[in-house]
């Protein structure tokens, strides 16, 4: 068993970086390309380059990755190629085992705000849930598109499990939200606003 990094826990982004480097040494731009090609941005927040570089810096500082080489050529700016250390490989595997075996005690925003939905009037709550349904339908469409394209490209199912998971979780949330909206529309779910002040 490898010790947990002293400067911080692994995050979805640091796990993604370590996992890519487990395949081969590479520079940050290549990591970004592979994440985009594989649809990793649908399950890991890799929207900005600075976040990726901050994750790489932290992993290097914690000695989970190291500089493997520096590429210099006239076509591209200088690129630092990183490689996974043995400690990094151990941390990655431990992080994967822990993440798969034990449901994390996470506190996402949505369940918290749902617990206070009674502070909105029922029509306002319905309107906001209808907006969420539209967003969930877009997410479901994006995920289905990745799955469809991957199936057509004969990508092995093993590499699509995170998209299957996202599809199923989004489908379940969508069904729940549609049910609440239907009950609000039918008047079978309603409430009175608490007095203000």
N, C-alpha and C positions, 0 to 999 in steps of 0.2 A: 504494500500500500504506500502510495506517495503522499507526502504532506500537502495540504492545501497551500497555495501561494500565500505568503504572508501579507502581500500588499493588496489582496482583493480576490474575490471569488471569480470563477470563470463566468462570463456572460454569453448569451447566444452569439454575439459577434466574435468574441475571443475563441469560442469553440469552433466557429466556422473557419477562422484563420488557422488555428492549429490543425483542423481536419484537412484543409487544403495543403498545408505544408507537410502533412503525413503522406500525401501523394508524391510530392516532389518539391525541392526548393523553388521559390518563385518570388517575384517582386510584387509590390502592392497593386500595380496596374493589372497584372495578370490575375491576381486574386479577384479583383473587382470584375474583370471580364468573365471569369468562370462563375462567380456568384450570379451574374446577370444571365449568362447562358443557361444555368441550371435552375433559375427561378428562386434562388436562395433569398432574394430580396422580399419574397412573399412571406417568409417566416423569420427573417432576421433583419433588423434595422440597419441597412447598409446604404442609406439614401445619400449620405455625403462622404466625400473623400476624407475630410478631416477626422471623422469618427473612426474610420478604418485606420488611419495613420496613428491616432491616439491609442487604439487597441494594440497595434503593432509595437508602438513605443513601450507600452506597459508590459507586453509579453517579453520584449527584449530586456527590459529592466529587471523583470522577475526571472530572467534566464530560462524561459520556456522556449524561446527561439533565439537564434544568433545570426549575425551577418555571415552569409555564405560566400558572397562575391559582390562586386560592384561592376555593373555593366556600363561601358562607355562606348558610344558610337556617334557618328555625325548625324544620324537621323533622329535620335531621341535624346532627351535630357538624361543625365546620369541616373541609373536605377540601381537601388540596393536590393539584392536578392537575399531572402531570408531562408533559413532551414530550421527544422524542428530539432530541439535538443532531446536527449533521452529523458530528462526531467519533464520536458514539455509533452513528450509522448505519453509518459506515465500520467501526467495531469489530465491530458485529453481523455485517455481511456477511463480513468477514474471518474471524470466528469460525465462521460457518456453513460457509464454504469449507474452512477447516482441519479442522473437525469431520467433514465429509463425506468429504474426500479422503484423510485420513491416519488410520489406526487409532491410537488413543491407547494409550500404554503405561500401562495401568491395572493396579492390583494389588488386585482385589477380594478380600474375605475368603474366600469359598467355596473357590476353588482352593487357597489357602494351607492351609486346614484339611483339605482332602481329601489333601494331600500328607503329612499326619501322621495319617491315619485309622488306621494300623496301631497307634497307641497305645491305641485302644479295642478291646475284644474284638469279634470279628465279629458277635455277636448284638446288642451295644450299637450298633455301627455301623449294623446293619440297622434297628434301632428308630428311630435318629435320621434315617436316610434315608427311612424310611416317613413320619415326621412332615414331612420336607421335601416329600415327594411330595404329601401332603395340602395343604400351603401352596401348592405350585406349581399344583395342581388348582384351588384357589380363585382364584389369580392369573389362570390361564387362563380361568376362568369370568367373572371381572370384565372381562377384556380382550375376550372374545367378546361379552359383553353390550354393551359400548361399540360394538364393530363392528356388531353386529346393529341396535342402536338408530340408529346413524349411517346405516346403509344404508337403513333404513326412512324416515329423515328426508331421504334423498337427499343426504347430505353427500358432496361430491366426494372421490374416492379420495385426492387430493393431501393432504387434511386428515386422513387416516387412516393415513398411512404409518408414523408412530411406533407406532401400535397394532398394525399388521400386523407390524412388526419385533418388538415385544414379544411378540406371540403366537407368532411363529416361534421366537424365542430360548427362550421358556418351554417350548414344545413339545419343542424339542431337549433341553433340560436334563431335562425330565420323562421323556423316552424313555431318556436315559442313566441317570438315577436308578433307574427301574424295572428296567433291565437289570442294574444292580449289585445291587439287592435280590434279583432272581431268581437271580443267581449265588451270592449269599450264602445264600439259602434252599436252593439245590440243593447247596451245598457245593463248587461248582467254583471259588469264590473264598473263600479262608480264610487265616488266618495265626495265629501264636502270639504272644502278648504278649511284649514284651521283658522281661527280668528287671528288677524294681524295685530302686531303691537303687543 
